[in-house]
Amino acid sequence: MSTNHQVLAVWQKAMASLVRNDAPDLTVRQLAILATVYTATAPSTVRGLSAALGLAKPVVTRAIDTLEKYDLCRRQPDASDGRSVIIQKTVRGSVYTAALGDVIRT
């Protein structure tokens, strides 16, 4: 089996697991933003996520609106810069991303 085929098989297994459970049905864009927030070592901002993923800020903002609706992350004003907002992890988001990681690993 080629490496590309193996990677696609892992991705397919993870996506199939997501659509079978009762977790939120996220878009690929929302999953990418969520994964970026949860793998970042520094606090994430809309501006930073926009730059990291090559997306317009309004697109990131709309995706975060949905992620917040599902309690997978939350916005918190940045105490050091009143114009900026930090995208924080939540318990539910941590559980969601850990479960996704478990599916990918197995």
N, C-alpha and C positions, 0 to 999 in steps of 0.2 A: 504494500500500500504506500503510495507516495506521501510525502510530508504534507502537501496541500490537501490531499484527501483526508489525512488524519486530523488536520486542524479543522477542516470543515465538518468532519464527523463529531468532533468535540463540541464545536459551535452548535451544530444541529441538536445534539443531545441536550445542551444547556437551554436552547430556545424551546425545545419540545417540553422540557421540564417546566419552564416558565408559563407556557400556555396551558398546561394541565393543572396547575395549582390555582388557588384562589387569590394569589398575589396580584397587585395591579398590573395591567397589561400596558407596559411602557413601550414607547417607540425606541428605535435604535438611537436616535439623538438623545432622548432622555436617559437611556442606559449609559451612553457615553459620558454624559455630564455627571451622572451619579457615580460612575466608576472613577472619573477624574477627581471628584470631591473626596471619595473614600480612599483613594490611593495617594493623594497629595500629602506631602510632609508639612507644607505651610498652609495657612488658612486660604481657602478659595474665595474669590470674589467674582462677580459677573464679568468684570473687565478681564481678569485672569483666565477665566474659563473661555471667554470669547477668543482671546489670543491663543490659548493652548489648543483649541479645537478648530480654529479658523472659521468661527461662526460670528454672525452679527450679534451685538448685545441684545437687541430685542428678541431674537430667536432664543438666546440663552435665558432671558427673563421669562419668556412664555413657558419654556421647559421647566424652569424652577417653580413657576406657579403650579404646574401639575405635580411635581415632586413634593412640594409643600402640601398640596391637597391630600396626598397619600401619606403624609408625615414621614417621608423618606429623607428630608432635610428641612432646614428652616433658615430664614434670614435673621441676621442679628446685626444691628448697627455697629460699625467699626468705631470703637472708642477713640482710636488714635487718628481717625480721618472721618469727620462727620459726613462727608460726601459718599463714602464707600460703605458697602454692606458685605459682611462675611456670610458665607454659606456654611452653616454648621451641620454636622452629622447628628442624627437622632438614633434612639435605640431601635426603632422600627427599621430605619435605613441600614443600620449595622447588621441586624438580623437578616434583612433581605439580601444584602451584598455578601454576607458570610454564607448564606444558603446557596447563592449563585456560585460562589467560589467552590463550595463543596461539590456541586454538580460538575463543574468544569474539571476538578481534580480527579473525580472517579471515573 
